[in-house]
Amino acid sequence: MEGENGVIEHKAYARVGFLGNPSDVYFGKTIAFSISNFFATVKLRPSKDLVIQPHPTHDLVNFSSHHQLVDRLNTEGYYGGVRLLMAIYKVFYNYCKENDIQLHHTNFTLSYDTNIPRQSGLSGSSGIVCAALNCFLDFYKVRDLIKVEVRPNLILAAEKELGIVAGLQDRVAQVYGGIVYMDFNKENMEKMGHGIYIPLDLSLLPPLYLIYAANPSDSGKVHSKVRQRWLDGDEFIVSSMLEVANIAEEGKTALEEKDYSKLAALMNRNFDLRRLMFGDAALGDLNIKMVEVARKVGAASKFTGSGGAVVAYCPEGTSQVKLLEDECQKAGFVLTLLEPFPSRLNDIDLKTMNM
């Protein structure tokens, strides 16, 4: 949206991979939705020079001591959001050039902020990239020229520029908003370059909760060989990924029929399959503990992404939620009610879907 003095600001919301992940990078199917609990914000204002502003916390380069520097690197890693903003601009610029989309020559200053918890599997990096892309679409007035279906590919391409390993699911959820069923079958991916994305009715979701660690450790560092085994045609991995994809398809039907006991069973099966394929060392003790805390009180649970946070469903209602709260408190985890967020696609965006 555009404010005073040509300032454009966009938010992109954290997303929850609800069912089917991680089959999105294996020509599978998934369901994901955006939540208003956490978001990234990018602000663009016209300026004399083109400036990418470092964030005062996430891109810190001044330290009071070597202890502060090393502690910072141990907890936050080496990278902030500046590299993400640079990468998406490069990808956006190149896409426009390749597709004969003319861009004006006005410069801008870009800044960002985010409250998406780090290492939480809620798509913090792609949130920054998605919000920035929306700023560019409006600043250059090219929203009508870049199809909604293509935008997740641009976001993913920017992250791949930086060596971030990811799939399309998260970016689709953040571009579309709301809840989306995604089919990444090989034929369509190769023919169109993207999947088939079907928005669902957000009101079909039951109350869901997020479990995450306030101060996560880097758990699950062991490199997984699942990708290579899948490429090699490993029968167990191939059949398990097909089952994970089918869970998303069955989940779509369960949501539409409001069969929430089936939904709970699908959530649990989704995690169990992931655990069998990847192994406990790759998943990490902390991540597994979050799932086990939920299961201890009979709640259904699975990862929201590749680890770092868990989505939980309490089929027995408020009494079960209270038990889950108590268990999370004992284990040192944060429990919060998820607030699904509706699609923010406007009329211009919707028209591009028929281009």
N, C-alpha and C positions, 0 to 999 in steps of 0.2 A: 504493500500500500504506500501511496505517496503522501508526504506531509509537507510542511513549510519548507521553502527554499529548495524544492526539488529533492528533499531527503526521502529515500525509499527504505522501508524496513520490512523484513519478513521473518517469520518464525517457522521452524520445522520441528515437529514434535517427536519425542522418543517413540519407539515402536516396540510392540511385543510380538515375537514370532509365536503364534498360538498353536498351530498344528502343522505337521509336515516337515519342519526343519530337521535336519539339514539337507533335504532332498532338492532344494532349489538350485544347487550347483551340480546336480546329477540328473537333470531333465525331469524333475519330479513335480510335485504339487504342494502348495502351502497355503495357510491362512494366517494373515497378520493384521494387526490393527494399531492405529496411533493413539497415544494417550496424552492428556493435557497436563499430567503430573510434572513432566520434565520437558524442556525444549531448548533449542539453540536459536539465537537471534542474530541476524546480520543486518547491518545498517550501511547504506550507501548514500553518499552526498557528493554532488558535483564539486570539483576542486581544480585548482590550477595544474597540479601534478597528480600523477596516478600513485596513490599511497595505500599500502596494505598495513594497517595499524596492528602492532603486536598487542595482545591482551595483557593487562598488568599482572595477572596471576598465571595464566596458562602459558604465556610466552616469556616468562621471567628470565632476564639475562643479567641482572644486577643482584649480587648476593653480599650479605654482611660478613660471611666467612666461608672457608672451604667446607666446613661442616654443613652449613646451610645448602651449599651447592650439591654436595654428595647426597644429603638427605632428600633433597628435591628430586634428584635423578632417580634415587631408589624408589620413591613413592609415585612420582608423576611420569617418569620416563623422559626421553629426550625431546619429545615433539609436542608443540602446541598446535594452534589452529592456522597460523600464518601460511604454512606450507599447503594446507588444504585449500585455502582461498586462492593461492597462486595456481594450484593445479587445476581447479575447476575453471578459472578464467582462461587458462591455456586451452583446455579441452573445449570450452564454449566458443572461444575465438576460432579455433581450428575447424570446428563443426560448421560455424557460420561461413567461413571462407570456402570450405569444400562444397557447401550447398548454395553458394551465391546469395547469401543473406547479408545485405549491406549494413554496416555498423557506423554510427556517427563517431566523431573524433573527440568528443568531450571527455575529459579525465574525471576521476572520482577518487574519493577516499573511502576505503572499506574497513569496517570494524565489526567485531563479533563478541558475543557473550554466550555462555551456556551454563545450565544448571543440571545437565544430564550427568548422573553419577559416573565417574570413570570406571573402566573395567567392569561395567555392569551388564554388558550384552544388550544394551538398549539403543544401540546405533548412535552414539554421540558424535563420531566423526562424520558420518553421512548426514547427520542433522545439520551440521555447520555447512557442508557442501550444498545440500538441498536448499537451505535458506539463501545462500549466496547466489545460486543459479536463478532462483525466483527474482532476486534483486536485478540481475543482469537482464532477464526477460522483460522487466518493466522499464529499466533504465534505457535500454536500446529499442523499446517498443517492438519486440519481436515475439511476444507471447503467442501470437496467432500463427507464427511460421514454424514453430518447433512443437511437434506433436507430444502430447502428454505421455504416450507410450514410449517415446524415445528418451525422455528426460531421465528416467532411472539409469539408462545405459550411459548417459553423459556423466552422471554422478559416480557410477561404478568405474568408468574410465579414468576419472580424476583420482580416485583412490588407488587404482591399479598403477597409476603413474608413480605413486609413492611406495609401492610394494605392499600395500594393504591387501590381504587375501580376503575376498568377500564374494557374495552372490547378489543377485538382483532383488531378492525378496525385500530386504530392508528399505532399499531405495524406492521400490514400488509403493510400499506402505507409507513412506514419508511424502512422496509426490502426490499420491492420491488422497491420503487421509482416510478417516473412517476405517472400516474393515473390508479387506479385499481377499478374495479367493484367487489364487494364481496357478496357472497351468503352464509349466515350462517344458512341455513335451518337445522332443528333439526336432520333429518335422517343422513345427511353427517357429522354433528358435532359429533354425537354419534358413527358413524361407523369409521370415519377417524381421529377424534380428531381435525379437523380444517375445515374451509370453502372451498368453491370453489372460487379461485381468478383469475380474468380475466383482464390482462392489456389492457388498451384502448389507442387509439392514442391521445397523448397529444395535438396535433395541433387542435383537435376538440373543445377545450375549448375557449370560447370568452374571451376578456380582463376582468379580475376580480380584485377587490380591497379589501384590508384588512382595517378594522376600528378597532382600539384598543385604550385603555386608557394608556397613558405613565406612569401614577402612579395609578394603579388600587387599589380600596379598596376591602376588602373581601365581595363582595356582593353575595347574593344568598346563605346565610348560612343555611337557614331553611331546615331541613331534609325532603326529599320528600318520600311520601309513595307509589310512583308509582310501585316500584319493588314488594312490598308486594301485592298490588292490582292486579298486573299482575299474580303473583303466585296464588292468590286466585281466578283467573278466572274472574275478574271484566270485564264485557262486554264492557264498554266504552274504557278501557285501552287496552284490547286485540284487539278490532277492530281498534283503533287508531294506535297501533303499526303495525298492518298489512297494514294500509294505508301508514304509513311512509315508510315501506319496499317497497311497490309498487311504491312510489315516486322515489326511487332509480332505480327501473326497468324501469319506464317511462322515467327517466332522461337519462339512457343509450341510449334508442331509440332516444330521443330528441337530444342528442349530436351527435349520428351517422347520424341523418338526418339534423343536423345543424338548428334545430327548436328552435331558441333562445328565442322567445316569450313564447313558452311552458316551456322552461327551467326556465325563470324568474317566471312564475306562480308556478312552482313546488318548487322553492326555498322559495317563500313566504308561500305556503301551508305547507311546512315542518316546518317552524318556528311556524305558527299558531297552528298546531297540538301539537307541543311541549309545547307551552304556555297553551293550554287547558288542557293537561295532567298534567303538573307539577305545574302550578299556578305561579302567579307573585312573590310571596314571595320566592319561591325556585329559580326562575330565577335571581332575583335581579334587582333593579332599574337601575343601571348603564348599565347592559347588555341589558335591554329592550330599554333604551334610544338610544343605538348605532343602534339598528334595526330601531327605529322610526326616527332617523336622516336620515337614508338612504331612508326610505319610504316617508319621507316628500318631497323629490325631485323626487319621482317616481322610485327610484332604487329598485331592488329586493334584499332581504337580509335575512340572517339566521346566526345562530351561526356556528363557525368553529369547535366547540367541545361542551363542556358542559357549555360554557360561557367564557367571558373574551375577546373575539374578534369576529368580524362579517365579513363574506365574502359578498361582494356586487357586483351586476352587473348593469351597466347602459346601458339599451337597446337603449337609444337615443344618445349614443356616447359622444364625448368630451364636448359638451355644458352641458350635464347633469353631467359629472364628475366634471366640474368647480363648478356647484351648490353644489354638494356633498362636494367638498373641502371646500367651504365657510361655509357650515353648520357644518362640522366637526371642523373647526377652532373655530367657535363660541361656540361649545359645549365642546371644550378642548380635542378633540379626534385626534389621528394620523390617516391619510389616506395614504396608500401606494399601488402602483401597485404590484400585486402578480406576482412572476416570477416562474411559474411551472418548475419543475426540472425533467429531464428524468431519467429513470431507470438506476441504476449503477450495475445491476447484470452482472457478467462476465460469461464466457463460463463454468467454473466449476459449478457455481451456477445453470445455466440453465440445466446442465446435471443431477443435483440432482432432478430436477422437474419430471424426467422420471424414477426415481429409483423405 
